[in-house]
Amino acid sequence: MYQPVALFIGLRYMRGRASDRFGRFVSWLSTIGITLGVMALVTVLSVMNGFEKDLENNILGLMPQALVTSPQGSVNPQQLPASEVQKLQGVTRVAPLTTGD
């Protein structure tokens, strides 16, 4: 039966000798500690990944679907009243957008 070297060494020290109880205890304790640490790390990474996706969706949901601009680049909201834009077909909401370069 094929047994990788790392697995062989790990099992050898996990079983240990009957006279070396302290060594076996330390070995089992460290194995349990590493297992719990890896489980916690995987859980935290999963939660952070989900939080990042949720935050990204919320932020991208606030971005406008259309921008009204002029040849000069920007339009003053007082020059183009929101009531006029609101009358256009398909417009559900009008809000000014401030951006920084």
Buried (B, 14 or more C-beta within 10 A) or exposed (E): EEEEEEEEEEEEBEEBEEEEEEEBEEBEEEEEEEEEEEEEEEEEEEEEEEEEEEEEEEEEEEEEEEEEEEEEEEEEBEEEEEEEBEEEEEEEEBEEEEEEE
